Amino acid sequence: MELSGDALFIHDDRGRIYDRNSETCRSLSYLREELLSMRIGDFVSDMIPKVERETKKGGTVWQRVMSKQPGRIVGVHVGEFRREDGTTIPV
């Protein structure tokens, strides 16, 4: 995980972050300790975008991710993460 050039983090079913790599800290401009005290909703600008909610009722990527099916590939989410300074980056 640490060797990846992508920002990666691991969270529980409530969105609490309990591990992350250095790229996550760099790209979001948060310190390690700050990220480990956060939830995904603290920096994701829209967990389930409106268009995704409307077009995929009951089956959005985030809903499938949270359906407790570990190890299963569920799709791709396109959105934005909010950096510490308030600017956003596409993900």
Gaussian input, Z-matrix of N, CA and C with variables (Angstrom, degrees):
# hf/3-21g

backbone

0 1
 N
 C     1     B1
 C     2     B2     1     A1
 N     3     B3     2     A2     1     D1
 C     4     B4     3     A3     2     D2
 C     5     B5     4     A4     3     D3
 N     6     B6     5     A5     4     D4
 C     7     B7     6     A6     5     D5
 C     8     B8     7     A7     6     D6
 N     9     B9     8     A8     7     D7
 C    10    B10     9     A9     8     D8
 C    11    B11    10    A10     9     D9
 N    12    B12    11    A11    10    D10
 C    13    B13    12    A12    11    D11
 C    14    B14    13    A13    12    D12
 N    15    B15    14    A14    13    D13
 C    16    B16    15    A15    14    D14
 C    17    B17    16    A16    15    D15
 N    18    B18    17    A17    16    D16
 C    19    B19    18    A18    17    D17
 C    20    B20    19    A19    18    D18
 N    21    B21    20    A20    19    D19
 C    22    B22    21    A21    20    D20
 C    23    B23    22    A22    21    D21
 N    24    B24    23    A23    22    D22
 C    25    B25    24    A24    23    D23
 C    26    B26    25    A25    24    D24
 N    27    B27    26    A26    25    D25
 C    28    B28    27    A27    26    D26
 C    29    B29    28    A28    27    D27
 N    30    B30    29    A29    28    D28
 C    31    B31    30    A30    29    D29
 C    32    B32    31    A31    30    D30
 N    33    B33    32    A32    31    D31
 C    34    B34    33    A33    32    D32
 C    35    B35    34    A34    33    D33
 N    36    B36    35    A35    34    D34
 C    37    B37    36    A36    35    D35
 C    38    B38    37    A37    36    D36
 N    39    B39    38    A38    37    D37
 C    40    B40    39    A39    38    D38
 C    41    B41    40    A40    39    D39
 N    42    B42    41    A41    40    D40
 C    43    B43    42    A42    41    D41
 C    44    B44    43    A43    42    D42
 N    45    B45    44    A44    43    D43
 C    46    B46    45    A45    44    D44
 C    47    B47    46    A46    45    D45
 N    48    B48    47    A47    46    D46
 C    49    B49    48    A48    47    D47
 C    50    B50    49    A49    48    D48
 N    51    B51    50    A50    49    D49
 C    52    B52    51    A51    50    D50
 C    53    B53    52    A52    51    D51
 N    54    B54    53    A53    52    D52
 C    55    B55    54    A54    53    D53
 C    56    B56    55    A55    54    D54
 N    57    B57    56    A56    55    D55
 C    58    B58    57    A57    56    D56
 C    59    B59    58    A58    57    D57
 N    60    B60    59    A59    58    D58
 C    61    B61    60    A60    59    D59
 C    62    B62    61    A61    60    D60
 N    63    B63    62    A62    61    D61
 C    64    B64    63    A63    62    D62
 C    65    B65    64    A64    63    D63
 N    66    B66    65    A65    64    D64
 C    67    B67    66    A66    65    D65
 C    68    B68    67    A67    66    D66
 N    69    B69    68    A68    67    D67
 C    70    B70    69    A69    68    D68
 C    71    B71    70    A70    69    D69
 N    72    B72    71    A71    70    D70
 C    73    B73    72    A72    71    D71
 C    74    B74    73    A73    72    D72
 N    75    B75    74    A74    73    D73
 C    76    B76    75    A75    74    D74
 C    77    B77    76    A76    75    D75
 N    78    B78    77    A77    76    D76
 C    79    B79    78    A78    77    D77
 C    80    B80    79    A79    78    D78
 N    81    B81    80    A80    79    D79
 C    82    B82    81    A81    80    D80
 C    83    B83    82    A82    81    D81
 N    84    B84    83    A83    82    D82
 C    85    B85    84    A84    83    D83
 C    86    B86    85    A85    84    D84
 N    87    B87    86    A86    85    D85
 C    88    B88    87    A87    86    D86
 C    89    B89    88    A88    87    D87
 N    90    B90    89    A89    88    D88
 C    91    B91    90    A90    89    D89
 C    92    B92    91    A91    90    D90
 N    93    B93    92    A92    91    D91
 C    94    B94    93    A93    92    D92
 C    95    B95    94    A94    93    D93
 N    96    B96    95    A95    94    D94
 C    97    B97    96    A96    95    D95
 C    98    B98    97    A97    96    D96
 N    99    B99    98    A98    97    D97
 C   100   B100    99    A99    98    D98
 C   101   B101   100   A100    99    D99
 N   102   B102   101   A101   100   D100
 C   103   B103   102   A102   101   D101
 C   104   B104   103   A103   102   D102
 N   105   B105   104   A104   103   D103
 C   106   B106   105   A105   104   D104
 C   107   B107   106   A106   105   D105
 N   108   B108   107   A107   106   D106
 C   109   B109   108   A108   107   D107
 C   110   B110   109   A109   108   D108
 N   111   B111   110   A110   109   D109
 C   112   B112   111   A111   110   D110
 C   113   B113   112   A112   111   D111
 N   114   B114   113   A113   112   D112
 C   115   B115   114   A114   113   D113
 C   116   B116   115   A115   114   D114
 N   117   B117   116   A116   115   D115
 C   118   B118   117   A117   116   D116
 C   119   B119   118   A118   117   D117
 N   120   B120   119   A119   118   D118
 C   121   B121   120   A120   119   D119
 C   122   B122   121   A121   120   D120
 N   123   B123   122   A122   121   D121
 C   124   B124   123   A123   122   D122
 C   125   B125   124   A124   123   D123
 N   126   B126   125   A125   124   D124
 C   127   B127   126   A126   125   D125
 C   128   B128   127   A127   126   D126
 N   129   B129   128   A128   127   D127
 C   130   B130   129   A129   128   D128
 C   131   B131   130   A130   129   D129
 N   132   B132   131   A131   130   D130
 C   133   B133   132   A132   131   D131
 C   134   B134   133   A133   132   D132
 N   135   B135   134   A134   133   D133
 C   136   B136   135   A135   134   D134
 C   137   B137   136   A136   135   D135
 N   138   B138   137   A137   136   D136
 C   139   B139   138   A138   137   D137
 C   140   B140   139   A139   138   D138
 N   141   B141   140   A140   139   D139
 C   142   B142   141   A141   140   D140
 C   143   B143   142   A142   141   D141
 N   144   B144   143   A143   142   D142
 C   145   B145   144   A144   143   D143
 C   146   B146   145   A145   144   D144
 N   147   B147   146   A146   145   D145
 C   148   B148   147   A147   146   D146
 C   149   B149   148   A148   147   D147
 N   150   B150   149   A149   148   D148
 C   151   B151   150   A150   149   D149
 C   152   B152   151   A151   150   D150
 N   153   B153   152   A152   151   D151
 C   154   B154   153   A153   152   D152
 C   155   B155   154   A154   153   D153
 N   156   B156   155   A155   154   D154
 C   157   B157   156   A156   155   D155
 C   158   B158   157   A157   156   D156
 N   159   B159   158   A158   157   D157
 C   160   B160   159   A159   158   D158
 C   161   B161   160   A160   159   D159
 N   162   B162   161   A161   160   D160
 C   163   B163   162   A162   161   D161
 C   164   B164   163   A163   162   D162
 N   165   B165   164   A164   163   D163
 C   166   B166   165   A165   164   D164
 C   167   B167   166   A166   165   D165
 N   168   B168   167   A167   166   D166
 C   169   B169   168   A168   167   D167
 C   170   B170   169   A169   168   D168
 N   171   B171   170   A170   169   D169
 C   172   B172   171   A171   170   D170
 C   173   B173   172   A172   171   D171
 N   174   B174   173   A173   172   D172
 C   175   B175   174   A174   173   D173
 C   176   B176   175   A175   174   D174
 N   177   B177   176   A176   175   D175
 C   178   B178   177   A177   176   D176
 C   179   B179   178   A178   177   D177
 N   180   B180   179   A179   178   D178
 C   181   B181   180   A180   179   D179
 C   182   B182   181   A181   180   D180
 N   183   B183   182   A182   181   D181
 C   184   B184   183   A183   182   D182
 C   185   B185   184   A184   183   D183
 N   186   B186   185   A185   184   D184
 C   187   B187   186   A186   185   D185
 C   188   B188   187   A187   186   D186
 N   189   B189   188   A188   187   D187
 C   190   B190   189   A189   188   D188
 C   191   B191   190   A190   189   D189
 N   192   B192   191   A191   190   D190
 C   193   B193   192   A192   191   D191
 C   194   B194   193   A193   192   D192
 N   195   B195   194   A194   193   D193
 C   196   B196   195   A195   194   D194
 C   197   B197   196   A196   195   D195
 N   198   B198   197   A197   196   D196
 C   199   B199   198   A198   197   D197
 C   200   B200   199   A199   198   D198
 N   201   B201   200   A200   199   D199
 C   202   B202   201   A201   200   D200
 C   203   B203   202   A202   201   D201
 N   204   B204   203   A203   202   D202
 C   205   B205   204   A204   203   D203
 C   206   B206   205   A205   204   D204
 N   207   B207   206   A206   205   D205
 C   208   B208   207   A207   206   D206
 C   209   B209   208   A208   207   D207
 N   210   B210   209   A209   208   D208
 C   211   B211   210   A210   209   D209
 C   212   B212   211   A211   210   D210
 N   213   B213   212   A212   211   D211
 C   214   B214   213   A213   212   D212
 C   215   B215   214   A214   213   D213
 N   216   B216   215   A215   214   D214
 C   217   B217   216   A216   215   D215
 C   218   B218   217   A217   216   D216
 N   219   B219   218   A218   217   D217
 C   220   B220   219   A219   218   D218
 C   221   B221   220   A220   219   D219
 N   222   B222   221   A221   220   D220
 C   223   B223   222   A222   221   D221
 C   224   B224   223   A223   222   D222
 N   225   B225   224   A224   223   D223
 C   226   B226   225   A225   224   D224
 C   227   B227   226   A226   225   D225
 N   228   B228   227   A227   226   D226
 C   229   B229   228   A228   227   D227
 C   230   B230   229   A229   228   D228
 N   231   B231   230   A230   229   D229
 C   232   B232   231   A231   230   D230
 C   233   B233   232   A232   231   D231
 N   234   B234   233   A233   232   D232
 C   235   B235   234   A234   233   D233
 C   236   B236   235   A235   234   D234
 N   237   B237   236   A236   235   D235
 C   238   B238   237   A237   236   D236
 C   239   B239   238   A238   237   D237
 N   240   B240   239   A239   238   D238
 C   241   B241   240   A240   239   D239
 C   242   B242   241   A241   240   D240
 N   243   B243   242   A242   241   D241
 C   244   B244   243   A243   242   D242
 C   245   B245   244   A244   243   D243
 N   246   B246   245   A245   244   D244
 C   247   B247   246   A246   245   D245
 C   248   B248   247   A247   246   D246
 N   249   B249   248   A248   247   D247
 C   250   B250   249   A249   248   D248
 C   251   B251   250   A250   249   D249
 N   252   B252   251   A251   250   D250
 C   253   B253   252   A252   251   D251
 C   254   B254   253   A253   252   D252
 N   255   B255   254   A254   253   D253
 C   256   B256   255   A255   254   D254
 C   257   B257   256   A256   255   D255
 N   258   B258   257   A257   256   D256
 C   259   B259   258   A258   257   D257
 C   260   B260   259   A259   258   D258
 N   261   B261   260   A260   259   D259
 C   262   B262   261   A261   260   D260
 C   263   B263   262   A262   261   D261
 N   264   B264   263   A263   262   D262
 C   265   B265   264   A264   263   D263
 C   266   B266   265   A265   264   D264
 N   267   B267   266   A266   265   D265
 C   268   B268   267   A267   266   D266
 C   269   B269   268   A268   267   D267
 N   270   B270   269   A269   268   D268
 C   271   B271   270   A270   269   D269
 C   272   B272   271   A271   270   D270

   B1=1.4566
   B2=1.5235
   B3=1.3214
   B4=1.4666
   B5=1.5273
   B6=1.3095
   B7=1.4592
   B8=1.5293
   B9=1.3085
   B10=1.4659
   B11=1.5264
   B12=1.3202
   B13=1.4617
   B14=1.5187
   B15=1.3358
   B16=1.4647
   B17=1.5248
   B18=1.3097
   B19=1.4611
   B20=1.5307
   B21=1.3041
   B22=1.4670
   B23=1.5138
   B24=1.3283
   B25=1.4543
   B26=1.5200
   B27=1.3027
   B28=1.4580
   B29=1.5115
   B30=1.3359
   B31=1.4577
   B32=1.5256
   B33=1.3227
   B34=1.4557
   B35=1.5270
   B36=1.3232
   B37=1.4653
   B38=1.5262
   B39=1.3184
   B40=1.4677
   B41=1.5213
   B42=1.3358
   B43=1.4505
   B44=1.5120
   B45=1.3360
   B46=1.4691
   B47=1.5223
   B48=1.3159
   B49=1.4674
   B50=1.5198
   B51=1.3393
   B52=1.4522
   B53=1.5185
   B54=1.3301
   B55=1.4577
   B56=1.5195
   B57=1.3092
   B58=1.4554
   B59=1.5142
   B60=1.3301
   B61=1.4563
   B62=1.5376
   B63=1.3171
   B64=1.4711
   B65=1.5186
   B66=1.3398
   B67=1.4671
   B68=1.5243
   B69=1.3250
   B70=1.4617
   B71=1.5248
   B72=1.3197
   B73=1.4723
   B74=1.5187
   B75=1.3271
   B76=1.4537
   B77=1.5295
   B78=1.3231
   B79=1.4670
   B80=1.5215
   B81=1.3338
   B82=1.4616
   B83=1.5303
   B84=1.3342
   B85=1.4731
   B86=1.5255
   B87=1.3210
   B88=1.4606
   B89=1.5251
   B90=1.3049
   B91=1.4547
   B92=1.5236
   B93=1.3179
   B94=1.4653
   B95=1.5196
   B96=1.3227
   B97=1.4641
   B98=1.5247
   B99=1.3234
   B100=1.4634
   B101=1.5255
   B102=1.3357
   B103=1.4685
   B104=1.5212
   B105=1.3209
   B106=1.4671
   B107=1.5270
   B108=1.3283
   B109=1.4649
   B110=1.5320
   B111=1.3379
   B112=1.4663
   B113=1.5271
   B114=1.3125
   B115=1.4637
   B116=1.5219
   B117=1.3123
   B118=1.4583
   B119=1.5245
   B120=1.3116
   B121=1.4596
   B122=1.5133
   B123=1.3333
   B124=1.4599
   B125=1.5258
   B126=1.3350
   B127=1.4546
   B128=1.5272
   B129=1.3139
   B130=1.4595
   B131=1.5168
   B132=1.3294
   B133=1.4570
   B134=1.5247
   B135=1.3140
   B136=1.4655
   B137=1.5240
   B138=1.3233
   B139=1.4666
   B140=1.5193
   B141=1.3098
   B142=1.4554
   B143=1.5264
   B144=1.3354
   B145=1.4612
   B146=1.5225
   B147=1.3233
   B148=1.4636
   B149=1.5264
   B150=1.3218
   B151=1.4646
   B152=1.5291
   B153=1.3284
   B154=1.4616
   B155=1.5256
   B156=1.3189
   B157=1.4674
   B158=1.5264
   B159=1.3297
   B160=1.4584
   B161=1.5230
   B162=1.3210
   B163=1.4618
   B164=1.5197
   B165=1.3143
   B166=1.4642
   B167=1.5219
   B168=1.2730
   B169=1.4655
   B170=1.5319
   B171=1.3279
   B172=1.4604
   B173=1.5121
   B174=1.3097
   B175=1.4501
   B176=1.5069
   B177=1.3322
   B178=1.4561
   B179=1.5191
   B180=1.3245
   B181=1.4630
   B182=1.5218
   B183=1.3482
   B184=1.4636
   B185=1.5244
   B186=1.3210
   B187=1.4634
   B188=1.5240
   B189=1.3252
   B190=1.4596
   B191=1.5250
   B192=1.3358
   B193=1.4607
   B194=1.5262
   B195=1.3206
   B196=1.4582
   B197=1.5286
   B198=1.3229
   B199=1.4686
   B200=1.5225
   B201=1.3244
   B202=1.4657
   B203=1.5182
   B204=1.3195
   B205=1.4512
   B206=1.5264
   B207=1.3426
   B208=1.4640
   B209=1.5286
   B210=1.3266
   B211=1.4460
   B212=1.5107
   B213=1.3114
   B214=1.4608
   B215=1.5271
   B216=1.3224
   B217=1.4606
   B218=1.5166
   B219=1.3259
   B220=1.4634
   B221=1.5186
   B222=1.3127
   B223=1.4521
   B224=1.5083
   B225=1.3083
   B226=1.4563
   B227=1.5283
   B228=1.3136
   B229=1.4587
   B230=1.5206
   B231=1.2958
   B232=1.4548
   B233=1.5253
   B234=1.3037
   B235=1.4535
   B236=1.5145
   B237=1.3176
   B238=1.4580
   B239=1.5182
   B240=1.3213
   B241=1.4572
   B242=1.5195
   B243=1.3186
   B244=1.4575
   B245=1.5230
   B246=1.3246
   B247=1.4601
   B248=1.5304
   B249=1.2971
   B250=1.4606
   B251=1.5233
   B252=1.3287
   B253=1.4685
   B254=1.5368
   B255=1.3438
   B256=1.4513
   B257=1.5195
   B258=1.3393
   B259=1.4567
   B260=1.5269
   B261=1.3224
   B262=1.4661
   B263=1.5244
   B264=1.3287
   B265=1.4643
   B266=1.5330
   B267=1.3302
   B268=1.4519
   B269=1.5277
   B270=1.2981
   B271=1.4799
   B272=1.5178
   A1=110.24
   A2=116.79
   A3=120.34
   A4=111.85
   A5=118.20
   A6=121.45
   A7=113.40
   A8=117.49
   A9=120.90
   A10=110.95
   A11=115.56
   A12=120.53
   A13=112.27
   A14=116.59
   A15=121.72
   A16=110.71
   A17=115.64
   A18=120.58
   A19=107.92
   A20=116.55
   A21=122.01
   A22=109.96
   A23=116.09
   A24=120.15
   A25=108.60
   A26=115.03
   A27=122.30
   A28=107.40
   A29=115.66
   A30=119.89
   A31=109.55
   A32=115.36
   A33=119.89
   A34=109.49
   A35=116.46
   A36=120.40
   A37=113.15
   A38=118.00
   A39=121.47
   A40=111.91
   A41=116.37
   A42=120.78
   A43=115.21
   A44=117.93
   A45=120.31
   A46=109.52
   A47=115.48
   A48=120.66
   A49=109.11
   A50=116.26
   A51=117.97
   A52=113.33
   A53=118.34
   A54=121.43
   A55=108.17
   A56=116.35
   A57=122.74
   A58=108.17
   A59=117.56
   A60=119.16
   A61=109.52
   A62=115.54
   A63=120.63
   A64=112.04
   A65=117.40
   A66=119.84
   A67=111.41
   A68=118.04
   A69=120.65
   A70=109.72
   A71=116.78
   A72=120.49
   A73=110.71
   A74=117.28
   A75=120.75
   A76=111.29
   A77=117.29
   A78=119.61
   A79=112.98
   A80=117.78
   A81=120.56
   A82=112.88
   A83=116.52
   A84=122.90
   A85=113.40
   A86=116.85
   A87=121.41
   A88=109.34
   A89=116.42
   A90=121.29
   A91=108.93
   A92=116.72
   A93=121.93
   A94=111.53
   A95=116.61
   A96=121.39
   A97=111.57
   A98=116.04
   A99=120.10
   A100=110.56
   A101=116.74
   A102=120.02
   A103=111.80
   A104=117.02
   A105=120.05
   A106=112.51
   A107=116.92
   A108=119.90
   A109=111.43
   A110=116.15
   A111=120.83
   A112=111.96
   A113=113.71
   A114=123.14
   A115=107.22
   A116=116.42
   A117=120.98
   A118=110.99
   A119=117.24
   A120=121.35
   A121=114.05
   A122=117.75
   A123=120.72
   A124=112.56
   A125=117.83
   A126=119.35
   A127=114.61
   A128=118.06
   A129=120.27
   A130=107.67
   A131=116.18
   A132=119.58
   A133=112.80
   A134=118.10
   A135=120.78
   A136=107.62
   A137=116.14
   A138=120.60
   A139=111.99
   A140=117.84
   A141=121.87
   A142=106.67
   A143=116.50
   A144=118.96
   A145=111.99
   A146=115.73
   A147=121.85
   A148=112.16
   A149=117.05
   A150=119.68
   A151=111.26
   A152=116.91
   A153=120.36
   A154=110.56
   A155=117.14
   A156=120.23
   A157=110.97
   A158=115.47
   A159=119.72
   A160=113.09
   A161=117.91
   A162=120.29
   A163=113.93
   A164=117.41
   A165=120.66
   A166=110.43
   A167=117.24
   A168=121.90
   A169=110.59
   A170=115.14
   A171=121.02
   A172=115.28
   A173=117.89
   A174=117.72
   A175=114.89
   A176=118.40
   A177=120.47
   A178=109.91
   A179=116.08
   A180=120.78
   A181=110.77
   A182=117.57
   A183=119.69
   A184=111.63
   A185=117.61
   A186=119.77
   A187=110.44
   A188=117.57
   A189=120.25
   A190=111.15
   A191=116.83
   A192=120.14
   A193=110.19
   A194=116.22
   A195=120.29
   A196=113.21
   A197=117.75
   A198=120.59
   A199=113.41
   A200=116.70
   A201=122.58
   A202=112.10
   A203=115.78
   A204=121.98
   A205=107.40
   A206=117.56
   A207=121.30
   A208=112.48
   A209=114.52
   A210=120.64
   A211=115.01
   A212=117.77
   A213=121.23
   A214=109.48
   A215=116.92
   A216=120.85
   A217=107.67
   A218=115.96
   A219=119.21
   A220=114.04
   A221=118.99
   A222=120.36
   A223=111.99
   A224=115.62
   A225=122.00
   A226=109.19
   A227=116.16
   A228=122.17
   A229=108.13
   A230=117.56
   A231=122.22
   A232=107.44
   A233=116.32
   A234=119.94
   A235=110.90
   A236=116.73
   A237=122.61
   A238=110.53
   A239=115.30
   A240=122.18
   A241=106.55
   A242=115.68
   A243=122.47
   A244=108.40
   A245=115.59
   A246=121.19
   A247=109.94
   A248=115.97
   A249=122.63
   A250=111.57
   A251=117.38
   A252=120.94
   A253=113.23
   A254=117.17
   A255=121.18
   A256=115.04
   A257=117.24
   A258=119.57
   A259=108.61
   A260=116.60
   A261=119.73
   A262=109.90
   A263=114.28
   A264=121.49
   A265=107.47
   A266=117.20
   A267=120.18
   A268=111.14
   A269=115.79
   A270=121.65
   A271=109.14
   D1=-43.46
   D2=-176.99
   D3=-66.90
   D4=-27.51
   D5=-177.83
   D6=-81.09
   D7=-9.42
   D8=-179.45
   D9=-71.46
   D10=142.82
   D11=174.08
   D12=-81.29
   D13=-7.30
   D14=178.02
   D15=-91.71
   D16=151.77
   D17=173.92
   D18=-74.59
   D19=120.31
   D20=-179.44
   D21=-127.60
   D22=140.52
   D23=174.97
   D24=-146.55
   D25=156.70
   D26=179.23
   D27=-117.25
   D28=135.35
   D29=-178.57
   D30=-135.21
   D31=163.29
   D32=177.05
   D33=-91.07
   D34=-175.13
   D35=-175.59
   D36=-71.48
   D37=-7.02
   D38=175.22
   D39=-103.67
   D40=5.47
   D41=177.79
   D42=85.91
   D43=4.58
   D44=178.15
   D45=-75.22
   D46=130.13
   D47=-178.80
   D48=-83.15
   D49=129.59
   D50=176.79
   D51=-123.97
   D52=0.67
   D53=169.91
   D54=-160.61
   D55=153.18
   D56=179.60
   D57=-158.38
   D58=160.91
   D59=175.33
   D60=-100.82
   D61=174.48
   D62=-177.19
   D63=-63.36
   D64=-34.35
   D65=-179.71
   D66=-63.33
   D67=-32.59
   D68=176.48
   D69=-62.07
   D70=-46.11
   D71=178.41
   D72=-62.38
   D73=-44.67
   D74=-178.05
   D75=-64.41
   D76=-48.04
   D77=-174.45
   D78=-72.14
   D79=-29.00
   D80=179.61
   D81=-97.21
   D82=-8.97
   D83=179.05
   D84=64.41
   D85=31.37
   D86=175.10
   D87=-109.53
   D88=149.96
   D89=172.09
   D90=-74.25
   D91=156.96
   D92=179.55
   D93=-52.53
   D94=-48.00
   D95=-177.34
   D96=-62.85
   D97=-37.11
   D98=178.36
   D99=-63.48
   D100=-48.38
   D101=-179.59
   D102=-61.86
   D103=-37.81
   D104=-178.06
   D105=-72.37
   D106=-8.17
   D107=176.24
   D108=-104.70
   D109=7.06
   D110=-174.27
   D111=-107.96
   D112=169.12
   D113=170.82
   D114=-114.86
   D115=159.11
   D116=-179.93
   D117=-54.31
   D118=-42.00
   D119=-179.03
   D120=-60.89
   D121=-15.87
   D122=178.39
   D123=-72.19
   D124=-22.50
   D125=-179.37
   D126=-130.93
   D127=-4.16
   D128=174.65
   D129=-90.04
   D130=122.57
   D131=-173.47
   D132=-69.04
   D133=-30.62
   D134=177.31
   D135=-155.02
   D136=102.06
   D137=-176.50
   D138=-53.91
   D139=-46.45
   D140=177.48
   D141=-127.72
   D142=100.56
   D143=-178.45
   D144=-55.21
   D145=148.38
   D146=-177.11
   D147=-53.75
   D148=-45.72
   D149=-178.77
   D150=-62.41
   D151=-36.22
   D152=178.54
   D153=-70.04
   D154=-39.89
   D155=177.63
   D156=-61.80
   D157=-41.69
   D158=-176.02
   D159=-74.75
   D160=-35.43
   D161=-175.56
   D162=-89.75
   D163=-20.20
   D164=-176.96
   D165=-128.66
   D166=55.22
   D167=-176.16
   D168=-51.02
   D169=120.79
   D170=177.10
   D171=77.56
   D172=2.82
   D173=-176.95
   D174=-139.35
   D175=31.12
   D176=179.77
   D177=-70.19
   D178=161.55
   D179=179.26
   D180=-56.48
   D181=-47.32
   D182=-178.73
   D183=-62.61
   D184=-37.93
   D185=178.16
   D186=-65.84
   D187=-39.19
   D188=178.08
   D189=-68.65
   D190=-38.77
   D191=177.83
   D192=-58.99
   D193=-42.61
   D194=-176.27
   D195=-83.60
   D196=6.05
   D197=-178.31
   D198=-83.00
   D199=8.31
   D200=174.69
   D201=61.76
   D202=51.44
   D203=173.88
   D204=-120.50
   D205=72.32
   D206=-173.59
   D207=-58.59
   D208=141.35
   D209=176.78
   D210=82.66
   D211=-4.46
   D212=-178.36
   D213=-93.46
   D214=131.06
   D215=175.99
   D216=-73.84
   D217=127.41
   D218=-173.09
   D219=-114.99
   D220=-10.95
   D221=178.89
   D222=132.65
   D223=-166.55
   D224=-176.24
   D225=-123.58
   D226=133.57
   D227=176.85
   D228=-106.52
   D229=131.34
   D230=176.67
   D231=-113.91
   D232=126.25
   D233=-178.95
   D234=-168.02
   D235=-150.17
   D236=-179.77
   D237=-136.17
   D238=145.20
   D239=170.64
   D240=-107.90
   D241=140.26
   D242=178.82
   D243=-94.20
   D244=123.20
   D245=179.93
   D246=-77.42
   D247=169.84
   D248=-178.71
   D249=-57.44
   D250=-34.21
   D251=-178.36
   D252=-85.61
   D253=2.77
   D254=177.37
   D255=95.85
   D256=-15.15
   D257=176.37
   D258=-72.70
   D259=163.12
   D260=-179.08
   D261=-118.67
   D262=155.91
   D263=175.00
   D264=-129.52
   D265=142.20
   D266=179.37
   D267=-73.14
   D268=143.09
   D269=175.48
   D270=-133.89

